[in-house]
Amino acid sequence: MSSDKQVDRIAASTQVRTYRGPRFQPLRRAVKLPVWGDLGIRLGAALFLIFIVIMVHWWDREGLVDNLDGEVSFLDVVYFTMISITTTGFGDIAPISDRARLVEAVIVTPIRFAVFFIFVGTAYNFLIKRSWEKWRMARIQEQLSNHIVVLGYGISGSEAVGELIERGTDPSCIVVIDPSEERLAEAEALGCNIMAADATRDQTLKAVRISQAQNVLVSAGRDDTTILITLTVRALAPHVPISAVVRADDNESLARQAGANNVINPVRFTGLLLAGSAKGEHIAEYLADLASVSGRVQLVERKVTAAECGKAISQLDTGGRGLRIYRDGKALGFWETACESLREGDVVVEIVPTTNGETKGDGHDREDSDHA
């Protein structure tokens, strides 16, 4: 079967599983209860408290006087309760006995305040707070630019977000998309923008301004879904760098054909670590050290500065150890003659030491983060 047919087959099989739920609200916050559920609980509590006051007034109706006809009926009790709870007080019905006045002071007044705060709190939560939150999320969505979009917040996605934050990326510049509210709660706690949605849909990616993103990281948990997401992202954002995680060797080429600039195979990387450990007990440790910002050394990829043009790769201004450069899409090792003279537009990969979690090469990364 040709690669093109495999892509079509994967795309078709994934579309069958496409999320069919209600339309999402971009960058919304997860809530424990539905809106109408929360509203129902509040109204139910208020009505229950009012019912208690009605029963107390009915029980103590002998202490009330009706200035109109002198008789206090159940309807009069309901009427008096409502004007008493709302502090309207027309004066046509009033407590006259000491016990009735004590009941008003000790029982009815606290309940009156409770009902008042329930209604005020409901008005604030549903009218003011939610409207403000909706407006704020819309403004954030409109201003997204040069951000990092993480599609899938499983093990790989969550580790990537954590590492990005450790490297100095502002969490507010990270947008995480995942269908699981439970996983998104973790990203939200870190300060990231979140969206509970299906990343294979065009409308989802357009909502987070995918074409304006700095980078896109795809880790959907399944190779077929990852490839479909990569195809969708590449169609909407032709020039945005995409890094995708696949686990099967034969899907790596498909992910590249779909538009991924970097394809990461965690199974292959684990094999490399295992093989390296067989040749020396410290090789695997050093490779893990390079991959993490919390280690003593770190791999940094950046553009060559104007001051470094004409210098050799061994004379980098950061003091790091240059390993290779990328020139016109070709990788050149530090031992090759071309690396003796750096040019404008070259991209260098170097090893720099870390000090308290910061590298000497972080200035370039921080500059990018500031623009985000």
N, C-alpha and C positions, 0 to 999 in steps of 0.2 A: 504494500500500500504506500502511495506517495506521501510526502510530508504535508502537501496541501490538503489531501483527502483526510489525513489524520487530524489536522487542525479543524476541518469542517465537522468531522465526527465528534471531536471533543466539544466543540462549540454547541453542536446540536444536542448532545447528551446533557450538557450543563444547563441549557435553556429550559429543559424540562423541569429542572429543579429550581428555576428562578423564583425568587420570593414573590408571592402573590398577595401579600397582606395590604393593609390600607396605606395610602400615601404618607410618607414620612414628613415630619416637620424638621427642616434643616437646623442642625446644631441645637437640638432641643435637649433639655435636661431630663434625666430619668426621674419619675415620681413613683412613690410606693403605691398610691391609690389613684384610680381614674378620677378625673375632675368631678364627674357627677357623683361618684362614690363619696368623695371628700365633702362635697356640698350636702349630700344626703345625711351624712353623719352629723354635720354641724346643725342643720335644720332640725334633725331628730332630737338632738340634745336640747336645743332651745325650746321645742314644743314640749318635751318631757318636763323641763323646769317650769314652764307655764302651767302645765297640767297639775304639778305639785302645788303651785300657788292657788289654783282654782279649788283644789281639794281642801287646802288649809282654810281658805276663805269660806267655803261651804260648811266646813266643820265649825267654824267660829262665826257663823252668820248672825248669831244673836248679838254679837258686839258691833254690828254694822247697822246704820240707820239710812233709810231711803227718804230723803226730804220731799220726794214727790208724793208717794202714797203710803209711806210708813212700812211697807212690806218688802222684804228682800227675797226675791225668787232666785232660782238657779241661773236664769238669764241675767239677772242683776249681778250675781256673783261673777259670771263670765265677763260681763261689761266692766265691772269694777276692777277685776284682775287686769284686763287689758289696759285700762287707763292708768292703773297703778304701776304696771310694769313699764309702760312707756313714759311714766312721770308726767302725764298730761294733767290729771287732777282737776276735774270740773267742779267738784264739791257737792254734787247732788247725792252721792253716796259717800259716807265717811265713817271711820272707826270711832266709836264713842266710849267703849269700855276700856279699862286699863289692860285687860288681857288682849283685846283686839289691837290696841296700839303697840303692845309688846311684841305681838306676832308680826306686825308690820315692820318693827324696828329690827328684830332679831332674825326673822326667817325671810320675809318678803324682800327686804332691802338687799341682802346679799345675793338673793336669786335675781333681783332686778339688775344688779351690776354684772352678774354672770351672763345673763341674756344679752345685755348691752355689749359686753366684750365679745361675745360669740358673733353677733351681727357685725360689729365693727371689724373684727378679725376676718370674717368672711368677705366683707367688702374690700378690705385691703388685699387679701390673698388673691381673690378672683378678678378684681377690677384694676387695682393699681399694680400689685406685684407682678402678676402674669402679663399684663400689658407692657410693663417696663421690661420684663425679661424677654418678651417676644421682640420688642423694638431693639433691645441691646444685641440679641443674637442676629437680627437682620443686619444691623450695622457692622458687626464682626464679619458676617458672611460677605458683605459688599466690599469690605476693605482687605479681604484675604489676598495676599500677593507675596511671592517669593517664599512661600511656606512649604513645609514638608507634609505630604499626605501618606499616611500609613493605612493600607487596605488589608485588614485582617489583624485582630489583636489576640492571637493565640500565643503560644510559647515564643515563637520567633519574633512576632510583632511586638510583644510586650518587652522582650529583651532589647530589641532595637530601639524602642522609645526610651527605655531606661538608659541605654548607652548614649543616645543622642543628648539627653539632658545632662548626663555626666560630662559630656564633651563641651558643654556650654551653650547648647541650643535652648532658647527660651521656650518653655512648654506652650506658651500662647501662640507660637509659630508652628505648632504641630496639630494636624487634624487627623483624628483616628476614626475610621469607619468600620463597623462590625455589626452584624445582626443581633448580637447577644448584649442585652442590657447589663447583665452581670459582669461581663468582661469590661464593658465600657465604663462601669463605675470605677474601676481601678485606674483607667486612663484619666477620667475626670478628676479623681483625687490628686493626680499629679499636676493638674492645671492645664491639661490639653483640651482642645476643642473636640467634641465628640458628635457622632451622628449614628443613630441606629438605622441602618438601611442596607440594601443590597448593592454592593460595589460593581456588579456587572451591568447595572442600568445606567444609561446615558444621563438621565435626570439627576441621579445621585452625584455623579462626578461633576456635572455642570454646576450643581449647587455649591460645591466647595471650590469652584473656579480652578479646575484641574489644569487648565491651559496656562494659568499664572503661577503654578507651583514651581518650587525650586528643585524638588526631587519627589519621586513617588516610590514607595516601598510596598511590594506586593507579597503577602504571605497568607494565602487563603486556606491553607491546610490540605488542599487537594490540588494535584497538578493540573487537572483539567479546568478547574475553576480559576486557578492562578493564570493559566494561559488565556482564558476567555477575558478575564479582567485586564490583562496586559494588552490584548487586542483592542479592547474598548478604550483604554487610556491612550494608546498610541493613536487611535483614530481621532480622539478629541484634542490631544496635545502632542503634535508631531515632533516637537523639539525638546520636550521635558525628559530628563534622564529617568529611566525606570530600572529598578533593581527587583528581581523576582526570585522567590525561593521555590525550587522544585526538588523532588526527592528521587525521581527515576532518571537514570542516565539518558535513556532514549527521548526524554521530554526536554532535555536541555536545549537541543537544537530547535525544537518547536517553540520554546519560549523566546529564543533569539529571533526566530522568524516572526513571531508575534509582535516584536518590537522592544524586547528587553535589552537594555544596554549591558547590564550585569546579571548573570544567572548564577545563583548560589545554590550548591547542593550540600546540605548539611551532612548527608550520609557520606559523600565523598570526602568532605573535610574531616569527619571523624576518622575515616580510614587513613587519611594522611597523617593525622596525629598518632594513630596507633602504629603505623609503619615507622614514623619518626622515632617513637619511643623505643622501637626495637633496635634502632641504630645508636641510641644514646638516651640516657635517662632524663636529660635536661632539654632535649629538642622540643618535645611536646609542650613543656612548661614555657619555653621561650616563645613558641608560636602563639600560645594563649596570651602571653604577656603582650605580644605585638598587637593582638586583636582587641585588647581592652584598654580603655583610657586609664584604668586604675592601676595598671602595671608600671614598671620602671621605665619602659620604653614604649614608643607608640609609632605606628605607621601613619604618615601624613601625606596626602596628595594635594598639590596646589599648583598654581601657575607660577612660572618663573617671573621674578620681579625685574623691573627695568635695570636695577643696579647689578643684577646677576648676569645679565646678557654679556656674552663674551667670556665669562668665567667657565672653569671646569666644574663638573658635577661634584667634585671633592671640595669646592670652595664656596659652598652655599652660605648665605648670610646668617641663616639660623644656627649654624654650627652643627647641623645634622649630617648624617651619613646618607648621601644620595645613592639610591639603588638603581634607578632607571628613569628614563625620560620617555615621554610619548610625543612624537613629532610626526605630523601628517598622518596620524592613525597607526603609526608603527612604533613598537616598543623597542627601545635601545638600552642595553645593559651598561652599567658603569664602566666596564672594561673596553667598550667599543670606542673607536676614535671620535665618532660624532658627539660623544659626551664630553669631549675636551673643550667644546665651545657651545655654551647654551645660547639659544635664540629666543626672540620674542615669540610668544605663543606656545612655547614648550610647556608641558605639564610634567612636573617632577614628583617622584615618589621617594620619600626619605624616611629614615628612622631618626627620631628625636627623643632625647631623654625627657622624662616627666618629673616635675617637682610639685608635690602636694596635689597631684591630680591635674596639673596644668603643664602643657608642653610649650617649648619655645616656639613651636610653629603654630600655636593657637591663635596668634594675631590674625592670621588669614581667615581662620574659621570664624572667629568672633566678628570679623568685619562682615562676613556673609550673614551672620545671625542678626547683626544690627539692622541690616537692610530688610530682613524679614519682619 
